[in-house]
Amino acid sequence: MASQHPAFLIIDRTAVLFCGVAAGIAIGIAFAPQINGWLGDAPAAVGAALPPAKGGLPGEVAGDADAPAALRRAVAEKRSFRIGVFGDSFGDGLWAALYNQLPRREAFHVLRYAQQATGFTRYRQLDLEEKLSAQLAEGPVDVAVISFGANDIQGLFVGGKAAAFLSEGWKAEIGARITRYVKRLQDQGAEVFWVGLPLMRDKDFDAKVQALNAFQAGLMRDLGVAFIDTRASAAGPDGAYASHLIDPKTGGPWLVRAGDGIHMSMKGYRLLTADIATRVRAWGAAARGQTPVAPELVPPPVVDKPAPAPAEGQVGDPPETIVSDVLAPAPAPVPTEPPPPTDAPTNLLPPAAEPASPPPVEPAPAPPKAA
């Protein structure tokens, strides 16, 4: 048999290789939808961070060139950006931090809509949805930052029956309340952030906080809201609870937690809101474009202004300001039904109403002098 010319062997093997590559591409295209489906359905690794929700905020913020419609609306209406901060005493600390981080000179009006000793399990004391309606009647909210939960680690009554914390009845009722609350803000145009709770010093309480965070994160994912996971931000190098972190500027200890092991110090709150503030400032700049901020758009300072942020070039931080952890006493309840079961630490519950003071006793008149 005559041997083939080497050139024919090269052409023949090249043709075989080309056919093999083409077949591989065809098979890949045919199975691509299934591969994507397998990858999309794969469960997240245990302990992995939840993916950011639609419009969510990753741990490290990249500048966002496009401002939400709410901030563009504020520019069109020639008014300041209204940033509402809603929550309990923890939310009050976030308000103080954002007040420092969102400058008034950039037309940010940071509204203090948080109230201590409140929660979605405490509607007999304060209906948060009714309160929200009154707050929104004051004017639109362009960006809403929400943090509730430390007072909600307890049971409640649903239809006259006790529902334990995170039971199916509890999740159905609290989930409905939170959903209505967030949708009310979304319906009037707000861009919403939900800030989860950080690590807690008490391990039993922290386990319940973790479960609550997971429940809230699921709700926010369904609502298309960014859930801000703060646990890693406030943890020590070993991932455990830490009252102090290392200041990257000085290398010294940095107080980030309040003495109760639940709340944050003022520096700690600023740590949790830093990424939100960066994102919102970028949105504000994008919404304004090249238009300077007119003096009439700069909101007045609040009466109870928190500690100012460090000035440009200032070394160190201003004196530490701790947001008060003292809860306002609740009004004396009418005992129509027994109180709901609770697992929350006692220092998160409002103190019992003090008994009424007895009326003052007037001294008896002095006897008349003898004549």
Phi and psi in degrees as a GROMACS rama.xvg file:
@    title "Ramachandran Plot"
@    xaxis  label "Phi"
@    yaxis  label "Psi"
@TYPE xy
-72.6766  136.552  ALA-2
-74.0111  144.353  SER-3
-78.3155  153.432  GLN-4
-66.6844  140.493  HIS-5
-53.3133  -32.469  PRO-6
-64.3099  -37.9939  ALA-7
-67.2426  -35.255  PHE-8
-63.0335  -42.1847  LEU-9
-63.8454  -45.2511  ILE-10
-63.3186  -40.9755  ILE-11
-64.0268  -45.5522  ASP-12
-69.8341  -34.1288  ARG-13
-63.8724  -40.5114  THR-14
-63.1709  -41.2041  ALA-15
-62.6857  -43.2729  VAL-16
-62.7396  -42.3656  LEU-17
-62.735  -43.046  PHE-18
-62.4699  -38.3686  CYS-19
-64.7965  -43.4247  GLY-20
-63.2295  -43.7302  VAL-21
-61.7324  -40.4533  ALA-22
-64.7658  -39.69  ALA-23
-62.3915  -42.0737  GLY-24
-62.8689  -43.6185  ILE-25
-61.9009  -41.9539  ALA-26
-64.4604  -41.5673  ILE-27
-61.6177  -42.7838  GLY-28
-64.5557  -40.2372  ILE-29
-63.8178  -36.9458  ALA-30
-96.7404  0.365716  PHE-31
-57.5044  -46.3662  ALA-32
-58.6291  -39.0885  PRO-33
-68.0655  -39.8291  GLN-34
-62.0764  -44.4261  ILE-35
-61.5387  -38.6126  ASN-36
-64.7531  -41.7855  GLY-37
-61.7707  -44.4038  TRP-38
-66.3158  -39.6116  LEU-39
-68.1358  -29.4101  GLY-40
-89.8759  -3.33144  ASP-41
-65.8731  133.2  ALA-42
-69.4055  148.724  PRO-43
-69.4976  150.656  ALA-44
-62.5425  143.795  ALA-45
-61.082  129.432  VAL-46
86.5103  -3.42088  GLY-47
-74.8124  153.295  ALA-48
-68.0069  144.512  ALA-49
-66.2181  142.375  LEU-50
-66.071  150.538  PRO-51
-62.8623  141.768  PRO-52
-70.7775  174.48  ALA-53
-55.8022  123.212  LYS-54
75.517  15.2064  GLY-55
-71.5656  174.078  GLY-56
-117.088  110.577  LEU-57
-69.4988  169.428  PRO-58
-59.2434  -38.114  GLY-59
-115.956  118.98  GLU-60
-84.2784  129.931  VAL-61
-94.0823  149.724  ALA-62
-59.3789  133.801  GLY-63
-104.501  115.298  ASP-64
-74.5428  -28.6393  ALA-65
-98.1832  122.472  ASP-66
-83.2845  144.843  ALA-67
-61.3921  159.875  PRO-68
-59.1325  -33.6086  ALA-69
-62.0695  -41.1163  ALA-70
-73.4488  -34.5842  LEU-71
-65.5991  -35.0113  ARG-72
-62.8845  -41.6589  ARG-73
-61.4881  -41.1748  ALA-74
-64.6612  -42.5484  VAL-75
-64.1492  -33.5607  ALA-76
-86.3082  0.320468  GLU-77
55.9726  53.3446  LYS-78
-137.208  170.982  ARG-79
-73.7379  162.584  SER-80
-78.6206  122.578  PHE-81
-97.3363  111.359  ARG-82
-107.566  107.424  ILE-83
-93.8149  130.614  GLY-84
-113.185  117.211  VAL-85
-115.481  145.559  PHE-86
156.563  -165.064  GLY-87
-97.9219  -148.691  ASP-88
-64.4818  -30.0329  SER-89
-66.7561  -42.9151  PHE-90
-62.0345  -32.3138  GLY-91
-62.9726  -38.5682  ASP-92
-66.3875  -37.5873  GLY-93
-64.3292  -37.331  LEU-94
-60.2326  -46.9783  TRP-95
-59.8689  -39.4573  ALA-96
-66.5806  -47.065  ALA-97
-68.08  -30.4081  LEU-98
-59.2731  -38.5749  TYR-99
-74.8525  -32.3687  ASN-100
-90.5879  -19.8444  GLN-101
-108.95  100.255  LEU-102
-66.3242  139.878  PRO-103
-63.521  -32.7603  ARG-104
-65.3545  -16.2126  ARG-105
-97.7086  16.9014  GLU-106
71.1579  29.8653  ALA-107
-95.4183  120.878  PHE-108
-107.505  101.158  HIS-109
-91.0087  113.207  VAL-110
-96.1509  131.268  LEU-111
-89.2823  91.1922  ARG-112
-107.476  8.66163  TYR-113
-84.3435  151.432  ALA-114
-143.062  131.496  GLN-115
-65.3047  153.409  GLN-116
62.4069  33.0386  ALA-117
-117.837  164.606  THR-118
178.032  170.433  GLY-119
-77.8895  -9.69797  PHE-120
-94.7859  4.16205  THR-121
-120.076  37.8421  ARG-122
-67.8118  -19.9472  TYR-123
-69.846  -21.9768  ARG-124
-93.0429  -45.6847  GLN-125
-152.439  118.416  LEU-126
-79.0378  107.757  ASP-127
-63.6951  -30.9598  LEU-128
-70.4916  -40.2024  GLU-129
-64.9072  -40.9354  GLU-130
-61.6882  -40.5724  LYS-131
-63.1325  -41.1618  LEU-132
-59.5681  -41.2086  SER-133
-66.4896  -38.0908  ALA-134
-67.8303  -40.9097  GLN-135
-71.3905  -21.2737  LEU-136
-67.3296  -19.6743  ALA-137
-73.6216  -21.448  GLU-138
154.264  166.546  GLY-139
-69.0938  153.86  PRO-140
-112.144  121.505  VAL-141
-85.2134  -40.1214  ASP-142
-131.794  128.79  VAL-143
-113.03  128.857  ALA-144
-114.911  120.339  VAL-145
-121.971  138.731  ILE-146
-150.871  103.083  SER-147
-123.748  154.279  PHE-148
153.331  -36.3607  GLY-149
-61.9053  -29.1667  ALA-150
-92.3782  -0.551491  ASN-151
-101.613  6.7674  ASP-152
-86.0174  68.7743  ILE-153
-162.98  166.143  GLN-154
-82.1209  177.867  GLY-155
-154.373  169.672  LEU-156
-95.5309  130.893  PHE-157
-125.085  114.172  VAL-158
61.2832  34.1585  GLY-159
81.7195  1.29448  GLY-160
-116.952  143.378  LYS-161
-72.9312  133.137  ALA-162
-119.476  117.618  ALA-163
-69.0124  158.198  ALA-164
-53.1084  126.017  PHE-165
64.0245  16.7214  LEU-166
-72.1203  169.528  SER-167
-61.2947  -41.0169  GLU-168
-64.4215  -39.9655  GLY-169
-62.2722  -48.4741  TRP-170
-63.9044  -37.5492  LYS-171
-65.0119  -45.4466  ALA-172
-71.9466  -49.1006  GLU-173
-68.2141  -37.7264  ILE-174
-60.815  -39.7645  GLY-175
-66.8979  -40.3818  ALA-176
-64.9097  -46.2038  ARG-177
-64.1387  -41.5661  ILE-178
-62.1243  -45.2178  THR-179
-61.8917  -39.9318  ARG-180
-62.4179  -49.4703  TYR-181
-68.1287  -42.3453  VAL-182
-63.6908  -32.1684  LYS-183
-61.3461  -40.9663  ARG-184
-70.0421  -41.8564  LEU-185
-64.3806  -39.2131  GLN-186
-63.878  -28.8619  ASP-187
-93.6983  10.0335  GLN-188
104.338  4.68565  GLY-189
-77.1311  144.056  ALA-190
-87.4435  126.853  GLU-191
-113.845  136.943  VAL-192
-120.454  137.074  PHE-193
-113.909  122.933  TRP-194
-99.8155  118.416  VAL-195
-74.4637  168.433  GLY-196
-84.9607  147.403  LEU-197
-81.6954  -176.72  PRO-198
-58.3911  145.047  LEU-199
-112.169  151.585  MET-200
-69.0533  -42.7487  ARG-201
-75.7897  122.107  ASP-202
-66.6494  -39.1209  LYS-203
-65.1105  -44.9652  ASP-204
-64.5151  -38.4398  PHE-205
-63.9502  -37.0825  ASP-206
-61.6552  -38.6748  ALA-207
-70.3225  -36.4365  LYS-208
-63.9348  -41.6317  VAL-209
-60.0142  -43.4498  GLN-210
-64.2968  -40.0873  ALA-211
-65.4652  -42.5919  LEU-212
-57.0994  -43.7108  ASN-213
-63.5419  -40.7061  ALA-214
-62.8482  -47.4917  PHE-215
-65.6204  -38.9309  GLN-216
-61.6233  -38.7683  ALA-217
-64.055  -41.6503  GLY-218
-61.7021  -44.1957  LEU-219
-66.0008  -35.5033  MET-220
-61.9754  -41.9823  ARG-221
-66.8209  -29.5729  ASP-222
-89.1143  -3.53981  LEU-223
70.7916  32.964  GLY-224
-111.51  142.221  VAL-225
-72.4167  121.193  ALA-226
-98.3137  120.276  PHE-227
-93.3516  108.468  ILE-228
-81.3006  112.98  ASP-229
-98.9497  -0.180084  THR-230
-63.5091  -44.4608  ARG-231
-69.8158  -32.4583  ALA-232
-64.2396  -33.4522  SER-233
-104.369  11.7533  ALA-234
-95.7924  157.923  ALA-235
-76.5538  179.898  GLY-236
-57.8242  -28.6199  PRO-237
-90.2954  5.31228  ASP-238
82.4873  2.17857  GLY-239
-96.3254  171.022  ALA-240
-58.1681  139.557  TYR-241
-144.501  131.363  ALA-242
-79.1216  -24.3894  SER-243
-128.02  144.995  HIS-244
-118.316  171.05  LEU-245
-88.76  124.056  ILE-246
-69.106  117.871  ASP-247
-65.1757  -20.5263  PRO-248
-82.0345  -41.8149  LYS-249
-105.789  -20.1107  THR-250
78.7027  0.968148  GLY-251
-94.1817  172.192  GLY-252
-68.1481  146.829  PRO-253
-131.344  109.726  TRP-254
-69.0458  121.076  LEU-255
-120.211  -9.82611  VAL-256
-123.44  150.688  ARG-257
-78.1357  167.021  ALA-258
-67.6484  -16.1516  GLY-259
-82.2287  -5.46415  ASP-260
75.3235  9.48384  GLY-261
-120.304  -55.899  ILE-262
-82.1818  176.56  HIS-263
-108.438  162.487  MET-264
-78.3002  174.324  SER-265
-62.3847  -39.9057  MET-266
-63.2122  -38.6323  LYS-267
-63.3421  -43.1642  GLY-268
-62.5903  -40.6856  TYR-269
-63.7468  -32.7676  ARG-270
-62.7342  -41.0094  LEU-271
-72.5285  -28.8905  LEU-272
-100.113  0.0945752  THR-273
-58.6965  -44.7392  ALA-274
-68.4569  -38.4408  ASP-275
-62.0237  -45.6056  ILE-276
-60.9072  -41.4148  ALA-277
-60.9305  -45.5747  THR-278
-63.6019  -46.5137  ARG-279
-67.1326  -38.1816  VAL-280
-63.7665  -38.3891  ARG-281
-64.7942  -40.3387  ALA-282
-61.664  -44.3034  TRP-283
-60.5634  -43.9451  GLY-284
-64.0028  -40.0169  ALA-285
-67.1202  -37.8212  ALA-286
-68.1701  -37.9494  ALA-287
-76.2597  -31.8816  ARG-288
65.5874  -129.943  GLY-289
-91.7453  2.87022  GLN-290
-76.9279  122.376  THR-291
-70.6522  158.514  PRO-292
-78.8485  118.801  VAL-293
-70.7817  148.087  ALA-294
-55.5552  -35.5703  PRO-295
-70.9998  -11.2769  GLU-296
-89.2812  -8.5193  LEU-297
-81.0734  114.592  VAL-298
-70.2574  154.108  PRO-299
-70.8609  156.192  PRO-300
-68.5176  152.025  PRO-301
-75.1494  158.059  VAL-302
-67.3176  -44.9613  VAL-303
-99.4  58.8537  ASP-304
-61.2013  133.385  LYS-305
-72.226  176.384  PRO-306
-57.7111  135.327  ALA-307
-69.0036  154.824  PRO-308
-71.5082  157.62  ALA-309
-58.4617  138.307  PRO-310
-71.3219  163.155  ALA-311
-59.6293  127.771  GLU-312
82.6275  -3.27096  GLY-313
-71.4138  136.691  GLN-314
-89.7539  127.608  VAL-315
81.7812  -169.938  GLY-316
-117.095  158.916  ASP-317
-65.8519  167.545  PRO-318
-52.9269  140.858  PRO-319
-64.2963  132.891  GLU-320
-115.901  121.618  THR-321
-102.473  123.945  ILE-322
-64.4314  134.91  VAL-323
-56.9492  134.609  SER-324
-99.5468  3.4705  ASP-325
-77.8062  123.754  VAL-326
-88.7577  141.647  LEU-327
-68.2341  138.616  ALA-328
-65.1669  142.423  PRO-329
-84.6564  152.428  ALA-330
-65.5093  152.566  PRO-331
-62.3991  120.003  ALA-332
-75.525  153.482  PRO-333
-84.442  117.168  VAL-334
-73.5018  71.0283  PRO-335
-83.6474  -23.3901  THR-336
-152.374  157.888  GLU-337
-64.814  154.358  PRO-338
-65.9192  150.548  PRO-339
-69.287  155.199  PRO-340
-63.9771  145.429  PRO-341
-140.442  142.931  THR-342
-115.052  3.34022  ASP-343
-73.5032  148.309  ALA-344
-57.8783  147.611  PRO-345
-62.7482  -26.7924  THR-346
-77.5536  -1.78099  ASN-347
-96.377  -12.2677  LEU-348
-92.5878  143.816  LEU-349
-65.4874  140.552  PRO-350
-63.9176  152.523  PRO-351
-65.8465  148.842  ALA-352
-64.6231  137.534  ALA-353
-76.1163  145.445  GLU-354
-64.1462  150.188  PRO-355
-63.9565  141.473  ALA-356
-71.846  142.523  SER-357
-66.75  150.617  PRO-358
-62.7421  145.538  PRO-359
-63.136  141.319  PRO-360
-95.4047  120.373  VAL-361
-76.5785  138.758  GLU-362
-65.1351  145.757  PRO-363
-66.2705  145.096  ALA-364
-63.5466  145.88  PRO-365
-67.2015  141.553  ALA-366
-64.7905  148.205  PRO-367
-65.9193  145.636  PRO-368
-69.5207  143.983  LYS-369
-66.9044  142.327  ALA-370
